[in-house]
Structures are given as C-alpha cells and as structure tokens.
Amino acid sequence: MLSDADRAAELTSRIADIEATIGGGSVGVGVYDYLSGFQFGYNGSRLFHAASTIKIAVLAAVFDAFAQGRFSEEHRVHVRNRFLSAADGQPYRVQAARDADGDVHAAIGRTMRIGELARHMIAISSNLATNLLLDVVGLDEARQTLARRGITGIELQRGVEDERAFEIGCNNRVTADGAVRLLRFIRDGDGFPAGAADAMLDILFDQQFSGGIGPGLPDTVRAAARIAHKTGDISTVSHDVGLVFLPGRPPYVIALLTESPGDPSERTTALAAASRAVYDAVAAAGEASCK
C-alpha cells in the first residue's frame, strides 16, 4: 500500500511529464481530498495570470456582501458598459465581441438582479457581469473578503478587459494553492451565512464550459460526477479549478493551471491529462483511507 508521500511522488512525476508536453510552458496543480485528507501541490505557489478563474473570488465577495447585509440577490443593478481603468482612472468598455455572454450586453440600459449577474459571471463567464459586480461590491472590499479568511495566493487587482492596466502589468493572478484554499472556504461556508455555500456551489455547478477536469476523468466516473468549477482561458493560459463530487464520498478540490506561448490545444490536452493523474491519486488515497 502506497503512503501519501509515495502517492505525491508518483503524481509529481506524472505532472512533470505532462508539463513537458507543452513547449516552453508551466503547469500548476493543487489538490485537497475531503475523504482521505490527501493534499498535493505542484508549482503550487507559482503565480499565473488568473484569466476568468478570478471570477470565483468575485463570487465569494458578492456573497460576503450579502452576509454583511449590504444588498441581496434580488437587488437590481443598472447595466452599463463604462468602467474606470486601474491604470489611470480613465473609462474603458468591455468589448461585446470578446465577451462570452451576449445576454448581459443586451440588457444595457436596463437592470438585472445581482443573483442573475453572479450566475452569468460564472456559468457563461460574462466579463460585463463581472465588472458590474466588482463595481457594486468594491475592489477593496472584495480583497478584504479574501484577507479576512486568510486566503493567500489570489491577487485581485482590477476588472476584466482593462487593457491599459494589462499593458503596465497590473493583472489578476492566482496560484494553484490559493485556488484550492478559496474553493475550500466556499465549500465549507466558512464566514458565510447558512445556505451560502450551497448557493455558491449551485452557481459553480452551472458552468457551461467543459474545461479539463471533467474530460480527464474516466468515462464511467465522468458520467456519475458532478463538477462545480470555473474555467479560464486567454491567449497564453488555460485553467480549470473546482470541486469534483462523486457518489458515496465527499468531494475533492482540484486546481489545474497551465501557461505557454504556444498552441492552446496543448494546454487543453495537458489539463485533461493532469485531471486524470489527480483522479488516480485521489482514488488510491481514498481506497487506502477506507481500509
């Protein structure tokens, strides 16, 4: 029977081989299994451009604001497309052609409920919804949501599509370890009112992009799995972070981060391969813990 250290060493070897398949690229992996307690990190503290995975931090900040009584899911927000750059305070807009969700753009000039915007932000990865929510919550207050819970490894610096901030290197960044910590706080509901954890997970379950976690699972496992997750893709990164719920056991948390200057299909393939390697390690650890 392999020890956790042996399992971690074997998983490290597999992830290193996967990393070698993406030319000039890097892979970050974080894992926590609620059944066995197995924890793992590979480049766990390396910062990656967060892409859309930063939206999980915004989701947590929204629900933290609910807990403080600042507003509710039914509170309505005026939908507009004008935001101030973190670089110079000048206005910028989210380009509809680059946004995954046209429904929020179609609502410009009207209002939408905060609960609706939160679901659009995660499930369809709406950049416009993200910036509207971040404006409502406040950037400093969103950072405090993380700080009060001691969540490190997530740097929330600006809204999305802020090109002038991007040009000066002001970017949202995340580590695999930080993503795992954040997802554990969401799942456990730490510091949130009753029902908030289930509500946040329900939104994450509604993710419309397949990512790499699900495709990497064995077919029979994938058919039975429920995955609460958020993907993130830009020109140089492809990520997928979430919780995998399998029948008859508590979930495991997984963060898969990839970065490379080359073919994005290589990163997509690497995500799925890393997901399978993690599943194998978690399944083996779970079996050992039940004996």
C-alpha beads as a LAMMPS data file, in Angstrom:
LAMMPS data file: protein, C-alpha beads

291 atoms
290 bonds

1 atom types
1 bond types

-500.0 500.0 xlo xhi
-500.0 500.0 ylo yhi
-500.0 500.0 zlo zhi

Masses

1 110.0

Atoms # bond

1 1 1 0.000 0.000 0.000
2 1 1 1.435 3.378 -1.002
3 1 1 1.827 6.122 1.582
4 1 1 0.665 9.673 0.882
5 1 1 4.295 10.613 0.304
6 1 1 4.666 7.852 -2.274
7 1 1 1.425 8.894 -3.974
8 1 1 2.608 12.504 -4.052
9 1 1 5.948 11.468 -5.555
10 1 1 4.215 9.413 -8.250
11 1 1 1.811 12.258 -9.016
12 1 1 4.698 14.733 -9.181
13 1 1 6.387 12.542 -11.776
14 1 1 3.232 12.298 -13.871
15 1 1 2.574 16.053 -13.755
16 1 1 6.198 16.787 -14.693
17 1 1 5.810 14.544 -17.752
18 1 1 2.594 16.369 -18.669
19 1 1 4.278 19.749 -18.236
20 1 1 6.961 18.658 -20.694
21 1 1 4.313 18.269 -23.417
22 1 1 3.543 21.998 -23.560
23 1 1 6.524 23.667 -25.186
24 1 1 8.075 26.339 -23.001
25 1 1 5.116 26.113 -20.660
26 1 1 4.340 25.641 -16.981
27 1 1 1.740 23.678 -15.054
28 1 1 0.424 24.355 -11.556
29 1 1 -1.653 21.777 -9.676
30 1 1 -3.324 21.887 -6.268
31 1 1 -5.373 19.121 -4.643
32 1 1 -7.253 18.515 -1.419
33 1 1 -9.335 15.368 -0.870
34 1 1 -12.038 15.647 1.798
35 1 1 -12.245 11.862 2.198
36 1 1 -8.623 10.916 2.759
37 1 1 -7.091 14.282 3.637
38 1 1 -4.605 13.821 0.774
39 1 1 -3.037 17.153 -0.189
40 1 1 -0.775 17.878 -3.118
41 1 1 0.885 20.779 -4.847
42 1 1 2.988 21.071 -7.972
43 1 1 4.220 24.594 -8.581
44 1 1 1.523 25.310 -6.036
45 1 1 2.781 28.771 -5.127
46 1 1 3.610 29.870 -8.683
47 1 1 1.528 32.843 -9.780
48 1 1 -0.333 32.525 -13.091
49 1 1 -2.457 35.105 -14.890
50 1 1 -5.840 34.228 -13.407
51 1 1 -7.949 34.762 -16.549
52 1 1 -11.585 34.027 -15.679
53 1 1 -10.806 31.936 -12.596
54 1 1 -10.603 35.251 -10.712
55 1 1 -14.386 35.345 -11.012
56 1 1 -14.612 32.803 -8.175
57 1 1 -13.047 35.415 -5.881
58 1 1 -15.618 37.960 -7.069
59 1 1 -18.398 35.417 -6.393
60 1 1 -17.138 34.949 -2.834
61 1 1 -17.017 38.730 -2.380
62 1 1 -20.613 39.078 -3.575
63 1 1 -21.841 36.511 -1.056
64 1 1 -19.743 38.131 1.661
65 1 1 -21.558 41.390 0.909
66 1 1 -24.867 39.522 1.227
67 1 1 -23.719 38.294 4.650
68 1 1 -22.965 41.880 5.700
69 1 1 -26.428 42.985 4.628
70 1 1 -25.098 45.417 2.055
71 1 1 -27.508 44.079 -0.563
72 1 1 -29.297 40.862 -1.528
73 1 1 -29.563 38.588 -4.535
74 1 1 -32.734 40.454 -5.530
75 1 1 -31.065 43.867 -5.521
76 1 1 -31.158 45.313 -9.017
77 1 1 -28.145 46.856 -10.770
78 1 1 -28.220 49.254 -13.678
79 1 1 -26.452 47.544 -16.579
80 1 1 -23.967 49.874 -18.247
81 1 1 -20.678 49.392 -20.044
82 1 1 -18.372 52.008 -18.602
83 1 1 -15.650 51.268 -16.063
84 1 1 -12.553 53.046 -14.793
85 1 1 -9.114 51.610 -15.556
86 1 1 -6.881 50.614 -12.660
87 1 1 -4.002 52.098 -14.661
88 1 1 -5.097 55.705 -14.992
89 1 1 -8.696 56.076 -13.838
90 1 1 -9.878 56.681 -17.380
91 1 1 -13.012 54.975 -18.769
92 1 1 -12.936 51.734 -20.719
93 1 1 -15.531 49.325 -22.019
94 1 1 -15.898 45.564 -22.251
95 1 1 -15.904 44.589 -25.906
96 1 1 -19.028 42.580 -26.694
97 1 1 -17.213 40.652 -29.432
98 1 1 -14.719 39.339 -26.865
99 1 1 -17.278 38.520 -24.181
100 1 1 -18.634 35.003 -23.843
101 1 1 -22.117 36.173 -22.854
102 1 1 -24.198 38.463 -25.059
103 1 1 -27.253 38.454 -22.775
104 1 1 -25.826 40.944 -20.292
105 1 1 -24.748 43.256 -23.124
106 1 1 -28.299 43.035 -24.495
107 1 1 -29.554 44.333 -21.129
108 1 1 -27.530 47.566 -21.254
109 1 1 -29.773 50.445 -20.229
110 1 1 -31.977 48.189 -18.124
111 1 1 -31.450 46.485 -14.751
112 1 1 -30.580 42.954 -13.693
113 1 1 -30.655 41.263 -10.299
114 1 1 -27.330 40.657 -8.596
115 1 1 -28.143 36.944 -8.370
116 1 1 -28.622 36.857 -12.150
117 1 1 -25.351 38.668 -12.758
118 1 1 -23.475 36.263 -10.485
119 1 1 -24.764 33.285 -12.459
120 1 1 -23.891 34.923 -15.790
121 1 1 -20.414 35.710 -14.452
122 1 1 -19.664 32.076 -13.582
123 1 1 -21.805 29.893 -15.833
124 1 1 -21.268 31.816 -19.069
125 1 1 -18.164 33.734 -17.948
126 1 1 -19.651 37.164 -18.614
127 1 1 -16.949 39.829 -18.368
128 1 1 -19.545 42.595 -18.280
129 1 1 -21.357 40.947 -15.362
130 1 1 -18.034 40.552 -13.549
131 1 1 -17.176 44.229 -13.787
132 1 1 -20.671 45.297 -12.759
133 1 1 -20.483 43.081 -9.668
134 1 1 -16.966 44.230 -8.822
135 1 1 -18.151 47.848 -9.000
136 1 1 -21.101 47.074 -6.727
137 1 1 -19.005 45.222 -4.158
138 1 1 -15.906 47.430 -4.433
139 1 1 -12.398 46.258 -5.266
140 1 1 -11.011 46.911 -1.775
141 1 1 -13.955 45.175 -0.136
142 1 1 -13.514 42.166 -2.443
143 1 1 -9.870 41.930 -1.385
144 1 1 -10.955 42.093 2.246
145 1 1 -13.190 39.061 1.695
146 1 1 -10.021 37.084 0.983
147 1 1 -7.907 38.759 3.655
148 1 1 -10.417 38.169 6.471
149 1 1 -10.303 34.452 5.722
150 1 1 -6.543 34.342 5.428
151 1 1 -6.712 33.313 1.769
152 1 1 -3.377 33.993 0.119
153 1 1 -2.233 33.197 -3.407
154 1 1 -5.003 35.175 -5.117
155 1 1 -4.278 38.704 -6.341
156 1 1 -7.402 40.630 -7.321
157 1 1 -6.081 43.821 -8.915
158 1 1 -8.626 45.040 -11.455
159 1 1 -11.705 44.399 -13.511
160 1 1 -11.533 42.263 -16.635
161 1 1 -10.777 43.637 -20.114
162 1 1 -8.863 46.552 -18.594
163 1 1 -6.298 46.709 -21.392
164 1 1 -4.405 49.750 -20.140
165 1 1 -3.833 48.055 -16.799
166 1 1 -2.751 44.891 -18.607
167 1 1 -0.178 46.862 -20.587
168 1 1 1.534 48.063 -17.398
169 1 1 1.490 44.588 -15.833
170 1 1 -1.437 45.141 -13.461
171 1 1 -3.118 41.744 -13.659
172 1 1 -5.255 39.423 -11.606
173 1 1 -3.116 36.446 -10.627
174 1 1 -3.719 33.150 -8.895
175 1 1 -1.787 30.172 -7.564
176 1 1 -2.989 26.585 -7.515
177 1 1 -2.689 26.526 -3.722
178 1 1 -4.653 29.768 -3.430
179 1 1 -7.444 28.466 -5.666
180 1 1 -7.725 25.330 -3.526
181 1 1 -7.926 27.414 -0.345
182 1 1 -10.659 29.617 -1.815
183 1 1 -12.719 26.668 -3.008
184 1 1 -12.447 25.004 0.391
185 1 1 -13.757 28.146 2.081
186 1 1 -16.664 28.238 -0.360
187 1 1 -17.497 24.551 0.096
188 1 1 -17.219 24.753 3.887
189 1 1 -19.143 28.018 4.077
190 1 1 -16.541 29.494 6.454
191 1 1 -17.571 33.013 7.386
192 1 1 -20.712 32.839 5.259
193 1 1 -24.324 32.567 6.480
194 1 1 -26.259 29.300 6.335
195 1 1 -27.125 28.320 2.800
196 1 1 -24.446 30.464 1.149
197 1 1 -22.141 27.519 0.428
198 1 1 -24.909 25.612 -1.345
199 1 1 -25.904 28.726 -3.297
200 1 1 -22.341 29.363 -4.490
201 1 1 -21.833 25.707 -5.401
202 1 1 -25.119 25.720 -7.305
203 1 1 -23.767 28.547 -9.474
204 1 1 -20.450 26.748 -9.988
205 1 1 -22.311 23.555 -10.963
206 1 1 -23.957 25.554 -13.759
207 1 1 -20.623 26.093 -15.583
208 1 1 -21.223 25.891 -19.341
209 1 1 -17.635 25.294 -20.489
210 1 1 -16.193 21.803 -20.231
211 1 1 -12.649 22.772 -19.227
212 1 1 -10.214 19.995 -18.413
213 1 1 -11.340 18.482 -15.116
214 1 1 -14.329 16.557 -16.485
215 1 1 -12.768 15.444 -19.769
216 1 1 -9.853 13.964 -17.841
217 1 1 -11.979 11.626 -15.747
218 1 1 -12.556 8.013 -16.812
219 1 1 -15.774 7.787 -18.833
220 1 1 -17.708 5.831 -16.207
221 1 1 -16.592 8.212 -13.465
222 1 1 -17.381 11.291 -15.509
223 1 1 -20.910 10.038 -16.134
224 1 1 -21.551 9.927 -12.387
225 1 1 -19.581 13.015 -11.359
226 1 1 -20.874 16.475 -10.592
227 1 1 -18.265 19.193 -11.043
228 1 1 -18.577 22.666 -9.539
229 1 1 -15.914 24.616 -11.374
230 1 1 -14.701 27.665 -13.268
231 1 1 -12.579 27.695 -16.381
232 1 1 -10.245 30.450 -17.540
233 1 1 -8.676 30.970 -20.958
234 1 1 -6.726 33.751 -22.619
235 1 1 -4.045 33.667 -25.303
236 1 1 -1.354 32.208 -23.058
237 1 1 -3.189 30.409 -20.242
238 1 1 -5.807 27.696 -19.849
239 1 1 -7.130 26.838 -16.390
240 1 1 -9.826 24.810 -14.686
241 1 1 -10.435 24.840 -10.924
242 1 1 -13.255 23.253 -8.981
243 1 1 -14.671 20.535 -6.776
244 1 1 -15.405 17.013 -8.001
245 1 1 -18.364 15.308 -6.340
246 1 1 -18.590 11.536 -6.790
247 1 1 -21.367 9.270 -5.453
248 1 1 -20.878 7.967 -1.932
249 1 1 -17.966 10.172 -0.921
250 1 1 -17.163 13.791 -0.073
251 1 1 -15.598 15.837 -2.869
252 1 1 -12.038 16.582 -3.762
253 1 1 -10.778 20.037 -4.697
254 1 1 -8.588 20.430 -7.767
255 1 1 -6.847 23.408 -9.334
256 1 1 -5.249 22.984 -12.752
257 1 1 -3.317 25.939 -14.175
258 1 1 -1.341 25.982 -17.435
259 1 1 0.622 28.663 -19.230
260 1 1 2.533 28.579 -22.505
261 1 1 3.238 30.792 -25.527
262 1 1 2.248 28.058 -27.961
263 1 1 -0.705 26.015 -29.174
264 1 1 -3.679 26.281 -26.775
265 1 1 -4.729 22.728 -27.710
266 1 1 -1.572 21.517 -25.971
267 1 1 -2.721 23.223 -22.787
268 1 1 -6.212 21.749 -23.107
269 1 1 -4.771 18.273 -23.520
270 1 1 -2.471 18.862 -20.544
271 1 1 -5.405 19.914 -18.346
272 1 1 -7.280 16.689 -19.075
273 1 1 -4.164 14.566 -18.541
274 1 1 -3.458 16.277 -15.223
275 1 1 -7.068 15.762 -14.145
276 1 1 -6.746 12.041 -14.821
277 1 1 -3.463 11.851 -12.895
278 1 1 -5.052 13.621 -9.927
279 1 1 -8.115 11.375 -10.040
280 1 1 -5.917 8.265 -9.962
281 1 1 -4.006 9.580 -6.944
282 1 1 -7.150 10.651 -5.084
283 1 1 -8.931 7.369 -5.808
284 1 1 -5.947 5.390 -4.496
285 1 1 -5.710 7.555 -1.382
286 1 1 -9.446 7.220 -0.767
287 1 1 -9.330 3.456 -1.046
288 1 1 -6.448 3.303 1.412
289 1 1 -8.273 5.526 3.912
290 1 1 -11.299 3.222 3.898
291 1 1 -9.349 0.056 4.745

Bonds

1 1 1 2
2 1 2 3
3 1 3 4
4 1 4 5
5 1 5 6
6 1 6 7
7 1 7 8
8 1 8 9
9 1 9 10
10 1 10 11
11 1 11 12
12 1 12 13
13 1 13 14
14 1 14 15
15 1 15 16
16 1 16 17
17 1 17 18
18 1 18 19
19 1 19 20
20 1 20 21
21 1 21 22
22 1 22 23
23 1 23 24
24 1 24 25
25 1 25 26
26 1 26 27
27 1 27 28
28 1 28 29
29 1 29 30
30 1 30 31
31 1 31 32
32 1 32 33
33 1 33 34
34 1 34 35
35 1 35 36
36 1 36 37
37 1 37 38
38 1 38 39
39 1 39 40
40 1 40 41
41 1 41 42
42 1 42 43
43 1 43 44
44 1 44 45
45 1 45 46
46 1 46 47
47 1 47 48
48 1 48 49
49 1 49 50
50 1 50 51
51 1 51 52
52 1 52 53
53 1 53 54
54 1 54 55
55 1 55 56
56 1 56 57
57 1 57 58
58 1 58 59
59 1 59 60
60 1 60 61
61 1 61 62
62 1 62 63
63 1 63 64
64 1 64 65
65 1 65 66
66 1 66 67
67 1 67 68
68 1 68 69
69 1 69 70
70 1 70 71
71 1 71 72
72 1 72 73
73 1 73 74
74 1 74 75
75 1 75 76
76 1 76 77
77 1 77 78
78 1 78 79
79 1 79 80
80 1 80 81
81 1 81 82
82 1 82 83
83 1 83 84
84 1 84 85
85 1 85 86
86 1 86 87
87 1 87 88
88 1 88 89
89 1 89 90
90 1 90 91
91 1 91 92
92 1 92 93
93 1 93 94
94 1 94 95
95 1 95 96
96 1 96 97
97 1 97 98
98 1 98 99
99 1 99 100
100 1 100 101
101 1 101 102
102 1 102 103
103 1 103 104
104 1 104 105
105 1 105 106
106 1 106 107
107 1 107 108
108 1 108 109
109 1 109 110
110 1 110 111
111 1 111 112
112 1 112 113
113 1 113 114
114 1 114 115
115 1 115 116
116 1 116 117
117 1 117 118
118 1 118 119
119 1 119 120
120 1 120 121
121 1 121 122
122 1 122 123
123 1 123 124
124 1 124 125
125 1 125 126
126 1 126 127
127 1 127 128
128 1 128 129
129 1 129 130
130 1 130 131
131 1 131 132
132 1 132 133
133 1 133 134
134 1 134 135
135 1 135 136
136 1 136 137
137 1 137 138
138 1 138 139
139 1 139 140
140 1 140 141
141 1 141 142
142 1 142 143
143 1 143 144
144 1 144 145
145 1 145 146
146 1 146 147
147 1 147 148
148 1 148 149
149 1 149 150
150 1 150 151
151 1 151 152
152 1 152 153
153 1 153 154
154 1 154 155
155 1 155 156
156 1 156 157
157 1 157 158
158 1 158 159
159 1 159 160
160 1 160 161
161 1 161 162
162 1 162 163
163 1 163 164
164 1 164 165
165 1 165 166
166 1 166 167
167 1 167 168
168 1 168 169
169 1 169 170
170 1 170 171
171 1 171 172
172 1 172 173
173 1 173 174
174 1 174 175
175 1 175 176
176 1 176 177
177 1 177 178
178 1 178 179
179 1 179 180
180 1 180 181
181 1 181 182
182 1 182 183
183 1 183 184
184 1 184 185
185 1 185 186
186 1 186 187
187 1 187 188
188 1 188 189
189 1 189 190
190 1 190 191
191 1 191 192
192 1 192 193
193 1 193 194
194 1 194 195
195 1 195 196
196 1 196 197
197 1 197 198
198 1 198 199
199 1 199 200
200 1 200 201
201 1 201 202
202 1 202 203
203 1 203 204
204 1 204 205
205 1 205 206
206 1 206 207
207 1 207 208
208 1 208 209
209 1 209 210
210 1 210 211
211 1 211 212
212 1 212 213
213 1 213 214
214 1 214 215
215 1 215 216
216 1 216 217
217 1 217 218
218 1 218 219
219 1 219 220
220 1 220 221
221 1 221 222
222 1 222 223
223 1 223 224
224 1 224 225
225 1 225 226
226 1 226 227
227 1 227 228
228 1 228 229
229 1 229 230
230 1 230 231
231 1 231 232
232 1 232 233
233 1 233 234
234 1 234 235
235 1 235 236
236 1 236 237
237 1 237 238
238 1 238 239
239 1 239 240
240 1 240 241
241 1 241 242
242 1 242 243
243 1 243 244
244 1 244 245
245 1 245 246
246 1 246 247
247 1 247 248
248 1 248 249
249 1 249 250
250 1 250 251
251 1 251 252
252 1 252 253
253 1 253 254
254 1 254 255
255 1 255 256
256 1 256 257
257 1 257 258
258 1 258 259
259 1 259 260
260 1 260 261
261 1 261 262
262 1 262 263
263 1 263 264
264 1 264 265
265 1 265 266
266 1 266 267
267 1 267 268
268 1 268 269
269 1 269 270
270 1 270 271
271 1 271 272
272 1 272 273
273 1 273 274
274 1 274 275
275 1 275 276
276 1 276 277
277 1 277 278
278 1 278 279
279 1 279 280
280 1 280 281
281 1 281 282
282 1 282 283
283 1 283 284
284 1 284 285
285 1 285 286
286 1 286 287
287 1 287 288
288 1 288 289
289 1 289 290
290 1 290 291
